Amino acid sequence: MKSTSLKLADFKDSIFGVISRLARDHQAVNLGQGFPDFDGAEFMKDLVTQKMAEGHNQYAPFHGTPNLRTEVSNYYKNLYQLDYDPETQVSITVGATEAIYLVLTALTNPGDEIIVLEPFYDSYVASIKMSGGVPVPVTMHAPDFSIDKAELENAITPRTKMIILNNPHNPSGKVWNRDEIQMVADLAEKHDLFILSDEVYEFLVFDDAKHVPTATLAGMKDRTITVSSAGKTFGLTGWKIGWICANPEVSRVCRLVHQYVTFSVSTPMQEAVAEGLKQLPQYIPGFVSVYKSKRDFFYAEMKKLGFEFACPRGTYFMMVPISEKTKLSDVDYAMKLIKERKVATVPPSAFYLKSNEGSKYLRFCFAKKEETLKEAIANLSLEA
Ligand SMILES: Cc1ncc(COP(=O)(O)O)c(C=O)c1O
């Protein structure tokens, strides 16, 4: 038989699948899976039923329904004073995952280098490889997951096309401040690079943290491609509605790829999200307070168990240092916790290509019901 594609030669089952399978086998509480184990916004479910009843059930225009593109454009304008023309600069995708794939496929030529800041969301490297590009890792150094400017600049070569920035950041929970984004923006401008800004957790920021979209920095709107996700914003990850906001030429090529990969995205879901986005100002405070109380509870309990780390100010993840607890690597400790303590987490070394900093941490997801979090803490306390 002929061989399968060499592009996929070093692809493996994602770490999330592996951990979830083990969690099931060992009946472990699953804090590895990066999504809520409770339902999302109730009013959104009513809206989608209504949209189906109203007959929004055939193929949508391939780049998204006019209502949704308009509402996405409106919220970028209202919240961030960013102008995106819904006709030419907003494109609807099957979640942010498809958006990331489209951007990389549409912009990458074979051999182009794409800088990924590690630890990274794992679909970046996979999409870079599928597009024929070369991932170039630059490490965000623990404990504050900061980037060293010289290290980032040294990674840039004439072949560099893009830097992928994820803010708020999965898995660390870091919310980038304006100066940090400005440093990356200055390098992008100096070396004429695109920035793919993955902002799917834009509303999940706590305490005094403020989300600064990369495109709002002076001169950055045209070279920034912003990706976000209604699945994250409404706590309905299974809806898989995302978007790309980019300049007209980048949008045009992303739409070309989308046209042949998925063609169009679920119509009633898009129409419901369009209505839902009109209600963002009323909806967001309650959404944030639910997640903030989960974060506060889980962080306090982890501290009581003797895990010492700074409280993350964004997303629903915590990178918890394990070296005080064990000499084992992240992978071995994660396996031990699943088997012996019935708690599943993600070993973050899977999110690094270069540094071994990930082997000293575990990623916990606190987007879980109170009883799930309590059960995990009770199980972990037997380890302390
Ligand atoms: C950083 C980041 N980007 C993108 C995604 C994918 O979002 P979606 O579910 O909209 O495809 C995730 C999901 O976990 C994520 O954590």
The ligand as a Gaussian input file, in Angstrom:
#p B3LYP/6-31G(d) Opt

LIG

0 1
 C       -6.077000      29.110000      23.061000
 C       -7.188000      28.446000      22.337000
 N       -7.432000      28.778000      21.071000
 C       -8.410000      28.198000      20.359000
 C       -9.225000      27.234000      20.924000
 C      -10.289000      26.571000      20.095000
 O      -11.503000      27.231000      20.175000
 P      -12.812000      26.644000      19.467000
 O      -13.455000      25.693000      20.411000
 O      -13.643000      27.856000      19.201000
 O      -12.383000      25.963000      18.203000
 C       -8.998000      26.834000      22.250000
 C       -9.819000      25.775000      22.859000
 O       -9.500000      25.221000      23.882000
 C       -7.959000      27.472000      22.974000
 O       -7.707000      27.142000      24.247000

